[in-house]
Amino acid sequence: MPQANAAALDFLKTRRSRPAKTLRAPAPSRDQLEALLTLAARTPDHGKLEPWRFIVLQQAAMPKLADAAEQAARKLGYDAEKTAKARGQFDQGICAVAVIESPVLSEKIPAIEQTYSAGAVCLALLNAALAAGWGANWLSGAISHERLFAEQALGLTPHERIAGFVHIATQSTPPPDRPRPDVKAKTTWLSA
């Protein structure tokens, strides 16, 4: 019989992202963030390619990112509501980590597996932050998929993409619960 880690299982059973708009100062220190990034980097990574990297967005950088999101949104023809949403996560941001998918050319490892690894890093960072007692939320938003914003605001190269922004700070309110998937309805069992 396997040895269960009851505390880890309880955490996973009850984990809940905190809405980014409810996060407040203080944010993790540099040392605390480096510890969380170290945990996130222990993610599945077929071929050990490390097809991702981190950009830490500190509070002082948020107004510049909000302005860049708004400028990109206007150039791309977003309406007023979509433009406000594009800049919103940065207007309200205290601290975030941009997880950047940075694929590596490989004859053995398909690009899609590298994309999965970058997504796994986002989830690992989110869970590490929550387990450490911080409020955290993984966001993307339409603007994160726009080349203009990615390259001009974050300096991404043409082959890189934003996998997500993981906002991390102090939660100000208890997280709301939400309906959970019906696992039985989403599961098919094959036995022979």
Residue pairs with C-beta under 8 A, 6 or more apart in sequence:
11 127
11 130
11 131
12 127
15 127
15 130
16 130
16 175
16 177
17 126
17 130
17 136
17 137
17 138
17 175
18 130
18 135
18 136
18 137
18 171
18 175
19 137
19 175
19 176
20 89
20 92
20 93
20 137
20 139
20 167
21 88
21 92
22 135
22 171
22 172
22 173
22 175
23 92
23 94
23 135
23 136
23 137
23 167
23 168
23 169
23 170
23 171
23 172
24 94
24 169
24 170
24 171
24 172
25 59
25 94
25 169
25 170
26 169
26 170
27 58
27 59
27 94
27 95
27 168
27 169
27 170
28 36
28 95
28 129
28 132
28 134
28 168
28 169
32 132
33 56
33 95
33 97
33 168
35 132
36 125
36 128
36 129
36 132
36 168
37 54
37 97
37 125
39 124
39 125
39 128
40 54
40 99
40 121
40 124
40 125
40 128
41 50
41 121
41 124
42 124
43 117
43 120
43 121
43 124
44 116
44 117
44 120
45 51
45 117
46 109
46 113
46 117
47 106
47 108
47 109
47 113
49 103
49 104
49 106
49 109
49 114
49 117
50 104
51 101
51 102
51 103
51 104
51 114
51 117
51 118
52 99
52 100
52 101
52 102
52 114
52 117
52 118
52 121
52 163
53 99
53 100
53 102
54 97
54 98
54 99
54 100
55 97
55 98
55 100
55 154
56 95
56 96
56 97
56 98
57 65
57 90
57 93
57 95
57 96
57 97
57 98
57 165
58 95
59 93
59 94
59 95
62 90
62 91
62 93
62 94
63 90
63 91
64 153
65 90
65 93
65 153
66 87
66 88
66 90
66 91
66 93
67 87
68 149
68 152
68 153
69 86
69 87
69 90
69 143
69 149
69 153
70 83
70 86
70 87
72 86
72 143
72 146
72 148
72 149
72 152
72 153
73 82
73 83
73 86
73 87
73 143
73 146
73 149
74 83
75 148
76 146
76 148
78 86
78 142
82 142
85 141
85 142
86 141
86 142
86 143
86 149
87 143
89 96
89 139
89 141
89 165
89 167
93 167
94 167
94 168
94 169
95 167
95 168
95 169
96 165
96 166
96 167
96 168
97 125
97 165
97 166
97 168
98 154
98 162
98 164
98 165
99 118
99 121
99 122
99 125
99 162
99 163
99 164
99 165
99 166
100 118
100 154
100 156
100 160
100 161
100 162
100 163
101 114
101 115
101 118
101 160
101 161
101 162
101 163
102 118
102 157
102 159
102 160
103 111
103 114
103 115
103 159
103 160
104 114
106 114
115 163
118 161
118 163
119 163
119 164
121 163
122 138
122 163
122 164
122 166
123 138
125 136
125 138
125 166
126 136
126 137
126 138
126 166
129 135
129 136
129 166
129 168
130 136
134 168
134 169
134 170
134 171
135 168
135 169
135 170
135 171
135 172
135 175
136 166
136 167
136 168
137 166
137 167
138 164
138 165
138 166
138 167
139 164
139 165
139 166
139 167
140 162
140 163
140 164
140 165
141 165
143 149
144 150
144 162
144 164
144 165
145 161
145 162
147 158
150 156
150 160
150 161
150 162
151 157
151 158
154 162
156 162
